Amino acid sequence: MSEVQDKVIKVISLLLERADKTDVDVTLQSQLHGDGLGLDSLESAELSAVLEDEFGTDPFSAGLMPETVAEIVDFYAGADESGVAAAP
């Protein structure tokens, strides 16, 4: 696992723990909403805030609407390679 992937999964796992959703495994293929991680709109907003705190930006504020954990990781992986966050 890459450092970015580890950080993103840790951030999401901690968010789920605070939301008392400890029975969910976070993988790259996990859908953020619905039958995946089951995030509601408030939890999605909290995820956006926590990601911004951790990384300095987040895909939601950049105009993206990631559906999976992998899409979030890809956003930050692209930022690592270029030095700036991936554009929509």
Jmol script that loads the backbone (N, CA, C; Angstrom):
load data "model"
ATOM      1  N   MET A   1       0.826  -1.186   0.000  1.00  0.00           N
ATOM      2  CA  MET A   1       0.000   0.000   0.000  1.00  0.00           C
ATOM      3  C   MET A   1       0.873   1.252   0.000  1.00  0.00           C
ATOM      4  N   SER A   2       0.431   2.257  -0.726  1.00  0.00           N
ATOM      5  CA  SER A   2       1.166   3.515  -0.755  1.00  0.00           C
ATOM      6  C   SER A   2       0.856   4.333   0.502  1.00  0.00           C
ATOM      7  N   GLU A   3       1.688   5.315   0.749  1.00  0.00           N
ATOM      8  CA  GLU A   3       1.481   6.185   1.907  1.00  0.00           C
ATOM      9  C   GLU A   3       0.146   6.923   1.799  1.00  0.00           C
ATOM     10  N   VAL A   4      -0.176   7.411   0.599  1.00  0.00           N
ATOM     11  CA  VAL A   4      -1.445   8.107   0.379  1.00  0.00           C
ATOM     12  C   VAL A   4      -2.611   7.169   0.656  1.00  0.00           C
ATOM     13  N   GLN A   5      -2.539   5.969   0.118  1.00  0.00           N
ATOM     14  CA  GLN A   5      -3.605   4.984   0.315  1.00  0.00           C
ATOM     15  C   GLN A   5      -3.779   4.684   1.802  1.00  0.00           C
ATOM     16  N   ASP A   6      -2.680   4.477   2.505  1.00  0.00           N
ATOM     17  CA  ASP A   6      -2.743   4.215   3.949  1.00  0.00           C
ATOM     18  C   ASP A   6      -3.417   5.351   4.696  1.00  0.00           C
ATOM     19  N   LYS A   7      -3.032   6.598   4.373  1.00  0.00           N
ATOM     20  CA  LYS A   7      -3.604   7.761   5.051  1.00  0.00           C
ATOM     21  C   LYS A   7      -5.102   7.894   4.789  1.00  0.00           C
ATOM     22  N   VAL A   8      -5.495   7.749   3.529  1.00  0.00           N
ATOM     23  CA  VAL A   8      -6.911   7.880   3.175  1.00  0.00           C
ATOM     24  C   VAL A   8      -7.740   6.814   3.885  1.00  0.00           C
ATOM     25  N   ILE A   9      -7.286   5.580   3.858  1.00  0.00           N
ATOM     26  CA  ILE A   9      -8.021   4.499   4.516  1.00  0.00           C
ATOM     27  C   ILE A   9      -8.084   4.738   6.017  1.00  0.00           C
ATOM     28  N   LYS A  10      -7.007   5.235   6.609  1.00  0.00           N
ATOM     29  CA  LYS A  10      -7.010   5.518   8.044  1.00  0.00           C
ATOM     30  C   LYS A  10      -8.011   6.623   8.380  1.00  0.00           C
ATOM     31  N   VAL A  11      -8.018   7.689   7.587  1.00  0.00           N
ATOM     32  CA  VAL A  11      -8.953   8.798   7.810  1.00  0.00           C
ATOM     33  C   VAL A  11     -10.395   8.299   7.735  1.00  0.00           C
ATOM     34  N   ILE A  12     -10.696   7.511   6.717  1.00  0.00           N
ATOM     35  CA  ILE A  12     -12.058   7.003   6.547  1.00  0.00           C
ATOM     36  C   ILE A  12     -12.416   6.035   7.667  1.00  0.00           C
ATOM     37  N   SER A  13     -11.484   5.176   8.053  1.00  0.00           N
ATOM     38  CA  SER A  13     -11.739   4.221   9.143  1.00  0.00           C
ATOM     39  C   SER A  13     -12.033   4.946  10.449  1.00  0.00           C
ATOM     40  N   LEU A  14     -11.279   6.003  10.750  1.00  0.00           N
ATOM     41  CA  LEU A  14     -11.521   6.773  11.969  1.00  0.00           C
ATOM     42  C   LEU A  14     -12.874   7.475  11.920  1.00  0.00           C
ATOM     43  N   LEU A  15     -13.246   7.989  10.759  1.00  0.00           N
ATOM     44  CA  LEU A  15     -14.560   8.606  10.593  1.00  0.00           C
ATOM     45  C   LEU A  15     -15.670   7.590  10.849  1.00  0.00           C
ATOM     46  N   LEU A  16     -15.519   6.407  10.290  1.00  0.00           N
ATOM     47  CA  LEU A  16     -16.524   5.354  10.491  1.00  0.00           C
ATOM     48  C   LEU A  16     -16.597   4.930  11.954  1.00  0.00           C
ATOM     49  N   GLU A  17     -15.450   4.877  12.605  1.00  0.00           N
ATOM     50  CA  GLU A  17     -15.413   4.519  14.020  1.00  0.00           C
ATOM     51  C   GLU A  17     -16.180   5.546  14.850  1.00  0.00           C
ATOM     52  N   ARG A  18     -15.958   6.829  14.566  1.00  0.00           N
ATOM     53  CA  ARG A  18     -16.686   7.890  15.285  1.00  0.00           C
ATOM     54  C   ARG A  18     -18.186   7.821  15.013  1.00  0.00           C
ATOM     55  N   ALA A  19     -18.554   7.354  13.821  1.00  0.00           N
ATOM     56  CA  ALA A  19     -19.962   7.229  13.450  1.00  0.00           C
ATOM     57  C   ALA A  19     -20.554   5.906  13.927  1.00  0.00           C
ATOM     58  N   ASP A  20     -19.772   5.145  14.690  1.00  0.00           N
ATOM     59  CA  ASP A  20     -20.197   3.850  15.225  1.00  0.00           C
ATOM     60  C   ASP A  20     -20.533   2.846  14.117  1.00  0.00           C
ATOM     61  N   LYS A  21     -19.746   2.889  13.040  1.00  0.00           N
ATOM     62  CA  LYS A  21     -19.887   1.952  11.922  1.00  0.00           C
ATOM     63  C   LYS A  21     -18.630   1.088  11.855  1.00  0.00           C
ATOM     64  N   THR A  22     -18.389   0.347  12.916  1.00  0.00           N
ATOM     65  CA  THR A  22     -17.156  -0.430  13.018  1.00  0.00           C
ATOM     66  C   THR A  22     -17.238  -1.778  12.312  1.00  0.00           C
ATOM     67  N   ASP A  23     -18.394  -2.138  11.808  1.00  0.00           N
ATOM     68  CA  ASP A  23     -18.560  -3.439  11.154  1.00  0.00           C
ATOM     69  C   ASP A  23     -18.290  -3.378   9.648  1.00  0.00           C
ATOM     70  N   VAL A  24     -17.735  -2.267   9.175  1.00  0.00           N
ATOM     71  CA  VAL A  24     -17.493  -2.061   7.747  1.00  0.00           C
ATOM     72  C   VAL A  24     -15.994  -2.090   7.478  1.00  0.00           C
ATOM     73  N   ASP A  25     -15.582  -2.869   6.485  1.00  0.00           N
ATOM     74  CA  ASP A  25     -14.180  -2.909   6.063  1.00  0.00           C
ATOM     75  C   ASP A  25     -13.958  -1.876   4.968  1.00  0.00           C
ATOM     76  N   VAL A  26     -12.913  -1.089   5.106  1.00  0.00           N
ATOM     77  CA  VAL A  26     -12.584  -0.071   4.112  1.00  0.00           C
ATOM     78  C   VAL A  26     -11.542  -0.641   3.157  1.00  0.00           C
ATOM     79  N   THR A  27     -11.908  -0.735   1.886  1.00  0.00           N
ATOM     80  CA  THR A  27     -10.992  -1.176   0.839  1.00  0.00           C
ATOM     81  C   THR A  27     -11.041  -0.153  -0.289  1.00  0.00           C
ATOM     82  N   LEU A  28     -10.142  -0.267  -1.229  1.00  0.00           N
ATOM     83  CA  LEU A  28     -10.159   0.646  -2.368  1.00  0.00           C
ATOM     84  C   LEU A  28     -11.463   0.554  -3.152  1.00  0.00           C
ATOM     85  N   GLN A  29     -12.058  -0.620  -3.190  1.00  0.00           N
ATOM     86  CA  GLN A  29     -13.277  -0.824  -3.956  1.00  0.00           C
ATOM     87  C   GLN A  29     -14.539  -0.384  -3.210  1.00  0.00           C
ATOM     88  N   SER A  30     -14.403  -0.012  -1.940  1.00  0.00           N
ATOM     89  CA  SER A  30     -15.569   0.368  -1.139  1.00  0.00           C
ATOM     90  C   SER A  30     -16.271   1.579  -1.738  1.00  0.00           C
ATOM     91  N   GLN A  31     -17.581   1.436  -1.935  1.00  0.00           N
ATOM     92  CA  GLN A  31     -18.418   2.562  -2.331  1.00  0.00           C
ATOM     93  C   GLN A  31     -18.604   3.443  -1.099  1.00  0.00           C
ATOM     94  N   LEU A  32     -18.567   4.749  -1.264  1.00  0.00           N
ATOM     95  CA  LEU A  32     -18.699   5.648  -0.123  1.00  0.00           C
ATOM     96  C   LEU A  32     -20.118   5.661   0.440  1.00  0.00           C
ATOM     97  N   HIS A  33     -21.097   5.501  -0.434  1.00  0.00           N
ATOM     98  CA  HIS A  33     -22.493   5.604  -0.018  1.00  0.00           C
ATOM     99  C   HIS A  33     -23.224   4.281  -0.241  1.00  0.00           C
ATOM    100  N   GLY A  34     -24.488   4.250   0.133  1.00  0.00           N
ATOM    101  CA  GLY A  34     -25.311   3.072  -0.116  1.00  0.00           C
ATOM    102  C   GLY A  34     -24.809   1.843   0.600  1.00  0.00           C
ATOM    103  N   ASP A  35     -24.773   0.728  -0.128  1.00  0.00           N
ATOM    104  CA  ASP A  35     -24.390  -0.557   0.462  1.00  0.00           C
ATOM    105  C   ASP A  35     -22.907  -0.656   0.784  1.00  0.00           C
ATOM    106  N   GLY A  36     -22.111   0.314   0.355  1.00  0.00           N
ATOM    107  CA  GLY A  36     -20.686   0.302   0.656  1.00  0.00           C
ATOM    108  C   GLY A  36     -20.445   0.718   2.093  1.00  0.00           C
ATOM    109  N   LEU A  37     -19.872   1.906   2.262  1.00  0.00           N
ATOM    110  CA  LEU A  37     -19.573   2.405   3.603  1.00  0.00           C
ATOM    111  C   LEU A  37     -20.799   3.033   4.248  1.00  0.00           C
ATOM    112  N   GLY A  38     -21.797   3.325   3.450  1.00  0.00           N
ATOM    113  CA  GLY A  38     -23.058   3.838   3.983  1.00  0.00           C
ATOM    114  C   GLY A  38     -22.987   5.260   4.516  1.00  0.00           C
ATOM    115  N   LEU A  39     -22.105   6.094   3.950  1.00  0.00           N
ATOM    116  CA  LEU A  39     -22.012   7.471   4.421  1.00  0.00           C
ATOM    117  C   LEU A  39     -23.272   8.244   4.030  1.00  0.00           C
ATOM    118  N   ASP A  40     -23.781   9.015   4.979  1.00  0.00           N
ATOM    119  CA  ASP A  40     -24.889   9.913   4.655  1.00  0.00           C
ATOM    120  C   ASP A  40     -24.306  11.277   4.298  1.00  0.00           C
ATOM    121  N   SER A  41     -25.152  12.252   4.019  1.00  0.00           N
ATOM    122  CA  SER A  41     -24.652  13.550   3.571  1.00  0.00           C
ATOM    123  C   SER A  41     -23.822  14.258   4.639  1.00  0.00           C
ATOM    124  N   LEU A  42     -24.208  14.147   5.888  1.00  0.00           N
ATOM    125  CA  LEU A  42     -23.447  14.771   6.968  1.00  0.00           C
ATOM    126  C   LEU A  42     -22.073  14.111   7.114  1.00  0.00           C
ATOM    127  N   GLU A  43     -22.028  12.786   7.028  1.00  0.00           N
ATOM    128  CA  GLU A  43     -20.754  12.067   7.118  1.00  0.00           C
ATOM    129  C   GLU A  43     -19.859  12.375   5.918  1.00  0.00           C
ATOM    130  N   SER A  44     -20.462  12.579   4.744  1.00  0.00           N
ATOM    131  CA  SER A  44     -19.684  12.965   3.564  1.00  0.00           C
ATOM    132  C   SER A  44     -19.073  14.342   3.755  1.00  0.00           C
ATOM    133  N   ALA A  45     -19.841  15.262   4.343  1.00  0.00           N
ATOM    134  CA  ALA A  45     -19.316  16.606   4.623  1.00  0.00           C
ATOM    135  C   ALA A  45     -18.189  16.533   5.648  1.00  0.00           C
ATOM    136  N   GLU A  46     -18.356  15.678   6.657  1.00  0.00           N
ATOM    137  CA  GLU A  46     -17.307  15.506   7.662  1.00  0.00           C
ATOM    138  C   GLU A  46     -16.056  14.898   7.018  1.00  0.00           C
ATOM    139  N   LEU A  47     -16.244  13.935   6.133  1.00  0.00           N
ATOM    140  CA  LEU A  47     -15.107  13.336   5.429  1.00  0.00           C
ATOM    141  C   LEU A  47     -14.367  14.406   4.629  1.00  0.00           C
ATOM    142  N   SER A  48     -15.098  15.262   3.949  1.00  0.00           N
ATOM    143  CA  SER A  48     -14.479  16.345   3.193  1.00  0.00           C
ATOM    144  C   SER A  48     -13.622  17.217   4.101  1.00  0.00           C
ATOM    145  N   ALA A  49     -14.149  17.585   5.260  1.00  0.00           N
ATOM    146  CA  ALA A  49     -13.423  18.440   6.207  1.00  0.00           C
ATOM    147  C   ALA A  49     -12.180  17.743   6.758  1.00  0.00           C
ATOM    148  N   VAL A  50     -12.312  16.472   7.097  1.00  0.00           N
ATOM    149  CA  VAL A  50     -11.182  15.728   7.662  1.00  0.00           C
ATOM    150  C   VAL A  50     -10.089  15.534   6.610  1.00  0.00           C
ATOM    151  N   LEU A  51     -10.482  15.240   5.376  1.00  0.00           N
ATOM    152  CA  LEU A  51      -9.498  15.098   4.299  1.00  0.00           C
ATOM    153  C   LEU A  51      -8.765  16.413   4.057  1.00  0.00           C
ATOM    154  N   GLU A  52      -9.505  17.520   4.103  1.00  0.00           N
ATOM    155  CA  GLU A  52      -8.859  18.818   3.915  1.00  0.00           C
ATOM    156  C   GLU A  52      -7.883  19.119   5.046  1.00  0.00           C
ATOM    157  N   ASP A  53      -8.263  18.773   6.273  1.00  0.00           N
ATOM    158  CA  ASP A  53      -7.348  18.958   7.409  1.00  0.00           C
ATOM    159  C   ASP A  53      -6.077  18.128   7.237  1.00  0.00           C
ATOM    160  N   GLU A  54      -6.241  16.898   6.773  1.00  0.00           N
ATOM    161  CA  GLU A  54      -5.111  15.973   6.648  1.00  0.00           C
ATOM    162  C   GLU A  54      -4.209  16.302   5.461  1.00  0.00           C
ATOM    163  N   PHE A  55      -4.821  16.661   4.329  1.00  0.00           N
ATOM    164  CA  PHE A  55      -4.057  16.809   3.088  1.00  0.00           C
ATOM    165  C   PHE A  55      -3.963  18.247   2.563  1.00  0.00           C
ATOM    166  N   GLY A  56      -4.735  19.175   3.134  1.00  0.00           N
ATOM    167  CA  GLY A  56      -4.711  20.553   2.669  1.00  0.00           C
ATOM    168  C   GLY A  56      -5.707  20.862   1.573  1.00  0.00           C
ATOM    169  N   THR A  57      -6.346  19.854   1.046  1.00  0.00           N
ATOM    170  CA  THR A  57      -7.382  19.986   0.022  1.00  0.00           C
ATOM    171  C   THR A  57      -8.227  18.722   0.064  1.00  0.00           C
ATOM    172  N   ASP A  58      -9.330  18.723  -0.660  1.00  0.00           N
ATOM    173  CA  ASP A  58     -10.128  17.495  -0.743  1.00  0.00           C
ATOM    174  C   ASP A  58     -10.840  17.447  -2.086  1.00  0.00           C
ATOM    175  N   PRO A  59     -11.163  16.246  -2.537  1.00  0.00           N
ATOM    176  CA  PRO A  59     -11.764  16.121  -3.867  1.00  0.00           C
ATOM    177  C   PRO A  59     -13.141  16.782  -3.963  1.00  0.00           C
ATOM    178  N   PHE A  60     -13.892  16.813  -2.874  1.00  0.00           N
ATOM    179  CA  PHE A  60     -15.227  17.398  -2.895  1.00  0.00           C
ATOM    180  C   PHE A  60     -15.146  18.902  -3.163  1.00  0.00           C
ATOM    181  N   SER A  61     -14.242  19.601  -2.469  1.00  0.00           N
ATOM    182  CA  SER A  61     -14.060  21.043  -2.671  1.00  0.00           C
ATOM    183  C   SER A  61     -13.489  21.354  -4.048  1.00  0.00           C
ATOM    184  N   ALA A  62     -12.792  20.396  -4.623  1.00  0.00           N
ATOM    185  CA  ALA A  62     -12.226  20.566  -5.964  1.00  0.00           C
ATOM    186  C   ALA A  62     -13.269  20.321  -7.050  1.00  0.00           C
ATOM    187  N   GLY A  63     -14.512  20.055  -6.641  1.00  0.00           N
ATOM    188  CA  GLY A  63     -15.589  19.864  -7.609  1.00  0.00           C
ATOM    189  C   GLY A  63     -15.801  18.430  -8.043  1.00  0.00           C
ATOM    190  N   LEU A  64     -15.082  17.501  -7.439  1.00  0.00           N
ATOM    191  CA  LEU A  64     -15.258  16.088  -7.773  1.00  0.00           C
ATOM    192  C   LEU A  64     -16.253  15.453  -6.812  1.00  0.00           C
ATOM    193  N   MET A  65     -16.894  14.423  -7.232  1.00  0.00           N
ATOM    194  CA  MET A  65     -17.787  13.656  -6.382  1.00  0.00           C
ATOM    195  C   MET A  65     -17.368  12.196  -6.421  1.00  0.00           C
ATOM    196  N   PRO A  66     -16.321  11.867  -5.651  1.00  0.00           N
ATOM    197  CA  PRO A  66     -15.838  10.485  -5.665  1.00  0.00           C
ATOM    198  C   PRO A  66     -16.901   9.519  -5.172  1.00  0.00           C
ATOM    199  N   GLU A  67     -16.955   8.373  -5.794  1.00  0.00           N
ATOM    200  CA  GLU A  67     -17.914   7.334  -5.419  1.00  0.00           C
ATOM    201  C   GLU A  67     -17.249   6.194  -4.652  1.00  0.00           C
ATOM    202  N   THR A  68     -15.925   6.072  -4.801  1.00  0.00           N
ATOM    203  CA  THR A  68     -15.216   4.980  -4.142  1.00  0.00           C
ATOM    204  C   THR A  68     -13.994   5.521  -3.398  1.00  0.00           C
ATOM    205  N   VAL A  69     -13.475   4.706  -2.512  1.00  0.00           N
ATOM    206  CA  VAL A  69     -12.247   5.040  -1.798  1.00  0.00           C
ATOM    207  C   VAL A  69     -11.107   5.208  -2.809  1.00  0.00           C
ATOM    208  N   ALA A  70     -11.061   4.369  -3.828  1.00  0.00           N
ATOM    209  CA  ALA A  70     -10.011   4.441  -4.850  1.00  0.00           C
ATOM    210  C   ALA A  70      -9.999   5.795  -5.548  1.00  0.00           C
ATOM    211  N   GLU A  71     -11.160   6.383  -5.791  1.00  0.00           N
ATOM    212  CA  GLU A  71     -11.216   7.681  -6.450  1.00  0.00           C
ATOM    213  C   GLU A  71     -10.616   8.767  -5.558  1.00  0.00           C
ATOM    214  N   ILE A  72     -10.797   8.646  -4.252  1.00  0.00           N
ATOM    215  CA  ILE A  72     -10.173   9.599  -3.320  1.00  0.00           C
ATOM    216  C   ILE A  72      -8.663   9.411  -3.331  1.00  0.00           C
ATOM    217  N   VAL A  73      -8.217   8.160  -3.270  1.00  0.00           N
ATOM    218  CA  VAL A  73      -6.778   7.870  -3.303  1.00  0.00           C
ATOM    219  C   VAL A  73      -6.175   8.392  -4.600  1.00  0.00           C
ATOM    220  N   ASP A  74      -6.845   8.185  -5.723  1.00  0.00           N
ATOM    221  CA  ASP A  74      -6.345   8.657  -7.017  1.00  0.00           C
ATOM    222  C   ASP A  74      -6.203  10.175  -7.035  1.00  0.00           C
ATOM    223  N   PHE A  75      -7.141  10.878  -6.412  1.00  0.00           N
ATOM    224  CA  PHE A  75      -7.076  12.341  -6.334  1.00  0.00           C
ATOM    225  C   PHE A  75      -5.779  12.777  -5.663  1.00  0.00           C
ATOM    226  N   TYR A  76      -5.459  12.168  -4.529  1.00  0.00           N
ATOM    227  CA  TYR A  76      -4.251  12.542  -3.797  1.00  0.00           C
ATOM    228  C   TYR A  76      -2.987  11.973  -4.430  1.00  0.00           C
ATOM    229  N   ALA A  77      -3.054  10.826  -5.037  1.00  0.00           N
ATOM    230  CA  ALA A  77      -1.899  10.255  -5.726  1.00  0.00           C
ATOM    231  C   ALA A  77      -1.492  11.147  -6.880  1.00  0.00           C
ATOM    232  N   GLY A  78      -2.471  11.704  -7.583  1.00  0.00           N
ATOM    233  CA  GLY A  78      -2.193  12.638  -8.659  1.00  0.00           C
ATOM    234  C   GLY A  78      -1.543  13.912  -8.141  1.00  0.00           C
ATOM    235  N   ALA A  79      -1.959  14.347  -6.958  1.00  0.00           N
ATOM    236  CA  ALA A  79      -1.368  15.537  -6.336  1.00  0.00           C
ATOM    237  C   ALA A  79       0.075  15.272  -5.949  1.00  0.00           C
ATOM    238  N   ASP A  80       0.358  14.061  -5.455  1.00  0.00           N
ATOM    239  CA  ASP A  80       1.731  13.705  -5.067  1.00  0.00           C
ATOM    240  C   ASP A  80       2.682  13.754  -6.245  1.00  0.00           C
ATOM    241  N   GLU A  81       2.225  13.268  -7.391  1.00  0.00           N
ATOM    242  CA  GLU A  81       3.092  13.187  -8.557  1.00  0.00           C
ATOM    243  C   GLU A  81       3.351  14.549  -9.178  1.00  0.00           C
ATOM    244  N   SER A  82       2.335  15.426  -9.158  1.00  0.00           N
ATOM    245  CA  SER A  82       2.472  16.715  -9.836  1.00  0.00           C
ATOM    246  C   SER A  82       2.756  17.877  -8.904  1.00  0.00           C
ATOM    247  N   GLY A  83       2.547  17.650  -7.599  1.00  0.00           N
ATOM    248  CA  GLY A  83       2.729  18.724  -6.632  1.00  0.00           C
ATOM    249  C   GLY A  83       1.488  19.559  -6.412  1.00  0.00           C
ATOM    250  N   VAL A  84       0.452  19.329  -7.220  1.00  0.00           N
ATOM    251  CA  VAL A  84      -0.825  20.008  -7.044  1.00  0.00           C
ATOM    252  C   VAL A  84      -1.947  18.988  -7.095  1.00  0.00           C
ATOM    253  N   ALA A  85      -3.070  19.340  -6.508  1.00  0.00           N
ATOM    254  CA  ALA A  85      -4.208  18.419  -6.506  1.00  0.00           C
ATOM    255  C   ALA A  85      -4.728  18.233  -7.920  1.00  0.00           C
ATOM    256  N   ALA A  86      -5.251  17.037  -8.163  1.00  0.00           N
ATOM    257  CA  ALA A  86      -5.805  16.726  -9.473  1.00  0.00           C
ATOM    258  C   ALA A  86      -6.997  17.620  -9.762  1.00  0.00           C
ATOM    259  N   ALA A  87      -7.106  18.087 -10.981  1.00  0.00           N
ATOM    260  CA  ALA A  87      -8.217  18.948 -11.374  1.00  0.00           C
ATOM    261  C   ALA A  87      -9.369  18.109 -11.864  1.00  0.00           C
ATOM    262  N   PRO A  88     -10.591  18.646 -11.771  1.00  0.00           N
ATOM    263  CA  PRO A  88     -11.765  17.904 -12.267  1.00  0.00           C
ATOM    264  C   PRO A  88     -11.729  17.722 -13.760  1.00  0.00           C
TER     265      PRO A  88
END
end "model"
wireframe off; spacefill off
backbone 0.3
color backbone group
